[in-house]
Amino acid sequence: MLVGHSVQPHPPSDSPEAVETSGLGGPGGVRGRGLAQGPAKAAVPSLPCAWDPQPPRVGPKAALPAPVPTNGTMRLVAAALWLGFLMVAPGDSEDSCVYEPLSDEDTMICNRGLEVLYPELGNIGCMFIPDCNNYRQKITQWTKPIVKFSGALDDRKYILVMVDPDAPSRYNPTARFWRHWLVTDIQGTDLKRGKIKGQELSAYQPPSPPAHSGFHRYQFYIYRQEVKTINLLPKENRTRGSWEMDKFLYRFHLKEPEASTQFMMQNYQDSTTFQASREGGF
């Protein structure tokens, strides 16, 4: 996602407190130039300077001159141009819906081309979820995203991990790591195409940061599977929170991730857009 780009398929935002932007945009809105301000006068054809004793022949193959538009025709043309402008030019709300990248510190986790794609937003790796079009509420209801890793090897298996290290908040992460998704035995050929097929040890749980808890990081890791069987301990299955992820990785000889990325968001009720709508009575 690029800074300052408006979201095309999906839209927008403000930053982590003031201009929180999360997708997939193009340049700003189209502005009309050179539109007719009123009906244009029809051009008057010039008359010959002298009488021509041999009038032009008009036969079945002779090209007849195009009819000169009348004032009424020009009005219709101007109206059609104006209607087209209204349909193409985006509104101010779309202009304000932009992606905002994470800080340099938070982008250190993003490497090796791992893509995480949600409906309307597209790839939101290393971005804030935009504070527009109700995206921060929609993402809590969407099903699991498409996760693609072009560097996967066809003949190897992989593990996908999605966690929230900021549960219940980044300044007091007593429930770190919250396990949102855990899938093993993913074939490399499927991972390349964004088809997460395998053994789902923890079903996908959408990001749902509590209100007034600030921004949360939602991290995705891809590990190469080194052993045949991967499982969770009974105590790990009892809760998703306070997962000792480092012990899990050590238990199954999982070293450095093959790829990783993350996005950030806060509860939609904490966003400036939502607060402004409440104050404005919308």
C-alpha positions in Angstrom: 0.0 0.0 0.0 1.3 3.5 -0.8 1.1 6.6 1.3 -1.5 9.0 0.2 -3.1 6.8 -2.4 -6.8 6.8 -2.4 -8.5 3.5 -2.1 -10.2 2.5 -5.4 -12.1 -0.7 -4.7 -12.5 -0.1 -1.2 -11.5 3.4 0.5 -9.6 5.4 3.5 -8.7 7.2 6.7 -6.9 9.1 9.2 -3.6 8.2 10.9 -3.2 6.2 14.1 -5.0 8.8 16.1 -5.8 11.6 13.8 -5.4 10.2 10.3 -5.8 6.5 10.5 -5.9 5.3 7.1 -5.7 -0.1 5.8 -6.5 -2.7 0.5 -5.4 -1.9 -2.7 -5.6 2.8 -4.7 -5.3 5.2 -7.5 -4.8 8.9 -7.9 -7.3 11.4 -6.5 -10.6 12.4 -7.8 -11.3 13.5 -11.4 -12.0 17.2 -11.7 -14.0 18.5 -14.7 -12.2 20.8 -17.0 -13.5 22.5 -20.1 -17.1 21.5 -19.6 -19.7 23.5 -21.6 -21.0 26.4 -19.6 -24.0 26.7 -21.8 -25.3 25.6 -25.2 -22.7 26.2 -27.9 -23.6 28.0 -31.1 -23.9 25.9 -34.1 -21.2 26.5 -36.8 -22.6 28.3 -39.9 -21.3 26.8 -43.1 -19.5 29.2 -45.4 -21.1 30.0 -48.8 -19.2 29.9 -52.1 -17.8 33.2 -53.2 -19.1 32.9 -56.8 -21.9 31.2 -58.5 -20.9 27.8 -59.8 -22.5 27.0 -63.1 -21.8 23.3 -62.6 -23.6 22.1 -59.4 -22.1 19.0 -57.8 -23.6 15.7 -58.8 -25.4 13.7 -56.2 -25.5 10.0 -56.9 -26.0 6.9 -54.9 -22.3 6.8 -54.0 -21.8 10.5 -53.4 -20.9 11.4 -49.8 -23.5 13.7 -48.4 -22.3 16.5 -46.0 -22.9 15.8 -42.3 -25.8 17.7 -40.9 -24.9 20.7 -38.8 -25.9 20.3 -35.2 -28.7 22.5 -34.0 -28.8 24.4 -30.7 -31.0 21.6 -29.3 -28.5 19.0 -30.2 -25.7 20.9 -28.5 -27.7 21.2 -25.3 -28.1 17.4 -25.3 -24.3 16.9 -25.8 -23.5 19.3 -22.9 -26.0 17.5 -20.7 -24.5 14.2 -21.5 -21.0 15.5 -20.7 -22.1 16.9 -17.4 -23.9 13.6 -16.4 -20.7 11.7 -17.2 -18.7 14.0 -15.1 -21.0 13.5 -12.1 -20.7 9.7 -12.5 -16.9 9.6 -12.8 -15.7 12.2 -10.3 -15.5 10.6 -6.8 -16.7 12.5 -3.8 -14.7 14.0 -1.0 -15.3 11.0 1.2 -13.4 8.8 -1.2 -10.6 11.3 -1.6 -10.0 11.1 2.2 -9.8 7.2 2.2 -6.1 6.4 2.0 -3.7 3.7 3.1 -1.2 4.6 5.7 2.0 2.4 6.1 3.2 1.4 9.5 6.2 3.0 11.2 9.7 1.9 10.4 9.8 0.0 13.7 6.6 -2.0 12.9 7.6 -2.7 9.3 10.7 -4.7 10.3 8.5 -7.8 10.5 7.4 -7.4 6.9 9.7 -9.4 4.6 9.8 -11.9 1.7 6.6 -11.0 0.0 3.9 -12.5 2.2 0.5 -11.2 1.1 -2.7 -11.0 3.2 -5.7 -10.0 1.2 -9.2 -9.1 2.6 -12.3 -8.3 0.6 -12.5 -4.7 -0.7 -9.1 -3.9 0.9 -6.8 -6.1 -1.0 -3.3 -6.7 0.4 -3.0 -4.9 3.7 0.4 -6.1 4.7 2.3 -3.5 6.8 -0.6 -1.1 6.7 -3.2 0.4 9.0 -6.7 -0.7 8.3 -8.2 2.5 6.8 -10.6 4.5 9.0 -13.3 4.8 6.3 -16.2 2.9 4.7 -16.7 1.1 8.0 -13.7 -1.2 7.2 -12.6 -1.5 10.9 -16.0 -3.0 11.7 -16.3 -5.0 8.5 -13.0 -6.8 9.0 -14.3 -8.2 12.3 -17.1 -10.0 10.4 -15.3 -11.1 7.2 -14.2 -14.7 6.8 -10.5 -15.7 6.7 -8.3 -13.7 4.3 -6.3 -15.0 1.3 -2.7 -15.6 2.3 -0.2 -16.0 -0.5 3.5 -16.7 -0.4 5.2 -16.8 -3.8 8.5 -18.1 -2.4 7.0 -21.4 -1.2 8.6 -24.6 -2.5 6.2 -26.9 -4.3 7.4 -30.1 -2.6 7.4 -28.7 0.9 4.8 -28.3 3.6 4.2 -25.1 5.6 2.6 -23.8 8.8 0.6 -20.6 9.0 0.4 -18.7 12.3 -1.7 -15.6 13.0 -1.4 -13.9 16.4 -2.1 -10.7 18.3 0.9 -9.8 20.5 -1.0 -6.8 22.0 -3.8 -8.6 23.9 -5.5 -7.0 25.7 -3.5 -3.9 24.8 0.0 -3.0 23.6 0.9 -1.2 26.8 -0.3 -4.1 28.9 -0.1 -7.4 26.9 -0.9 -9.8 29.6 -2.6 -12.2 27.2 0.2 -12.2 24.6 0.1 -14.1 22.2 -3.6 -14.4 21.3 -3.8 -17.2 18.7 -6.1 -16.1 15.9 -5.3 -18.8 13.3 -3.1 -21.9 13.1 -2.9 -24.2 10.1 -0.4 -27.0 9.4 0.4 -29.3 6.5 -0.1 -26.6 3.8 1.3 -27.7 0.5 3.7 -25.2 -1.1 1.8 -25.3 -4.4 -1.4 -24.3 -2.5 0.4 -21.6 -0.5 1.7 -20.0 -3.7 -1.9 -19.7 -5.0 -3.4 -18.5 -1.7 -5.2 -21.7 -1.0 -4.8 -22.4 2.7 -5.6 -26.1 2.8 -4.3 -28.3 5.7 -5.0 -29.2 9.2 -6.6 -26.3 11.0 -5.5 -26.5 14.7 -7.1 -23.2 15.5 -10.0 -22.0 13.3 -9.7 -18.4 12.0 -10.8 -15.8 14.4 -11.2 -12.2 13.0 -9.3 -9.4 14.5 -11.5 -7.8 17.2 -9.5 -5.4 19.4 -11.4 -4.3 22.5 -12.6 -0.7 22.7 -10.2 1.8 24.3 -7.3 -0.6 24.0 -5.4 1.3 21.3 -3.9 -0.1 18.1 -3.2 -3.9 17.9 -0.8 -5.6 15.7 -2.0 -8.7 13.8 0.9 -10.8 12.7 1.2 -13.5 10.1 4.1 -16.0 10.0 4.9 -18.8 7.5 7.1 -21.6 8.8 8.5 -24.5 6.9 7.2 -27.7 8.5 10.1 -29.9 9.6 8.2 -32.8 11.3 5.3 -34.9 10.1 2.8 -34.3 12.9 2.0 -30.9 14.6 -0.5 -30.5 17.4 -1.5 -28.4 20.4 -1.3 -29.5 24.0 -4.5 -29.9 25.9 -3.8 -26.8 27.9 -3.2 -24.8 24.7 -6.5 -26.0 23.3 -8.4 -24.7 26.3 -7.7 -21.0 25.5 -6.4 -18.9 22.7 -4.9 -16.3 25.0 -1.5 -16.2 26.7 -0.2 -18.8 24.1 3.5 -19.6 24.7 4.3 -19.4 21.0 8.1 -19.7 21.5 7.6 -23.0 23.3 5.4 -24.3 20.5 8.0 -23.3 17.9 10.8 -25.0 19.9 8.7 -28.2 20.4 8.4 -28.7 16.6 11.8 -27.4 15.5 10.5 -24.3 13.8 13.2 -21.8 13.5 13.1 -18.5 11.6 9.9 -17.9 9.6 10.1 -18.2 5.8 8.0 -15.0 5.6 6.0 -12.6 7.8 3.9 -9.5 7.8 1.4 -7.7 9.9 -1.3 -5.0 9.9 -2.6 -2.7 12.6 -6.1 -1.5 13.6 -8.1 -0.3 16.6 -11.7 -0.8 17.6 -13.9 1.0 15.1 -15.7 2.8 18.0 -12.4 4.5 18.9 -11.7 5.9 15.5 -12.1 9.6 14.8 -14.5 9.0 12.0 -16.9 7.1 14.2 -16.6 9.7 17.0 -17.3 12.5 14.5 -20.4 10.7 13.2 -21.8 10.4 16.7 -21.1 14.1 17.4 -22.7 15.1 14.2 -25.7 12.9 14.7 -25.2 10.8 11.6 
